[in-house]
Structure formats: C-alpha cells, structure tokens
C-alpha cells in the first residue's frame, strides 16, 4: 500500500489519485468510478470530488491502494 502525505485538511479524490500516479488525468477517475472500481474506506466512491482526509484508504481495484497521511 502506497502512502501519500497531504498538508491540508482534505484533498479531493481525483487529486489524490493523480498525485499517487494511479491515473493520468481527472477524466480517467470518472471512468474508474463509473465502472465501480474506486473505494474509499471500503465503500464504493460515487463522485470525483469526494473529500479525502488523513487516515483514509483509497483503493482502485486492479491498480492499487493509497493510505493518506499528514
């Protein structure tokens, strides 16, 4: 599991996936979400702008997982 450090209260889902290198651009996130491949803390994500905070775990099925730390 990859760890990504943030220095703010939260970061949007599409931004953390780009920062971690799991996607190339925001439109890729939209496709992954529509295919049901993105989970935050074990629950399926439904929006690109979902706020991700420290200690959240983001998983993209088939691509990897991210733990957010600050």
N, C-alpha and C positions, 0 to 999 in steps of 0.2 A: 504494500500500500504506500503510495506516494504521499508525502506531507507538503502542504502549501501554506506558507506564512502570509497572513494578512495583517495590516497595521491600522485597520479601520474597524468599526463596529460590525459591518457586514459587507458582503460582496455579492453581486448578482450571479446566478447560476451560470449564465452564458459566459460571464467574465472569468469565473474560476476554471471552467473547462478549457477556455482559451489559454489562460495563464499556465495551467498544468500541461498544456500541449496535447490534450486529448482530442481537440478539434482545431480546425484551421480558422474558421470564421463563425459568426453568430448564426448564420443560416444553417450551418451543419447541426447546431444544437436543436433547432426547430425540427429537423428531420428525425434526429435521435429521440426526441420527446414524443413526436407523433407515432413513432414505431414502438413506444413503450419501453425503451432501453435505459432511461435515466431514473435513478432512485436517490432520494435524499433521506438518510437515516432509516433506510428500509422501506420507505413509502415512495410509490411512483410519483415522479415530478410531472406537473402538468403545464408549467409556464417557465419561459426562459428567464424572466425577471425575478424569480423566487429569491428571497434574501437568504444567503448562506452565511452562517456565523461560526465563530471558533467552536471547535469540537464536533461540528457536523461532519458526516461522512457522505460523500457523493460517489455513487457507483454508476458507471456506464457499462452495461452488460457487453462483454466481448472486447472492451477497451481498457478497463482498469478502474481502480478506486483511488479516492483522494480523501485524506483527513485534513481538515482545515484547522490550523493552529495560529495563535497570535503571541 
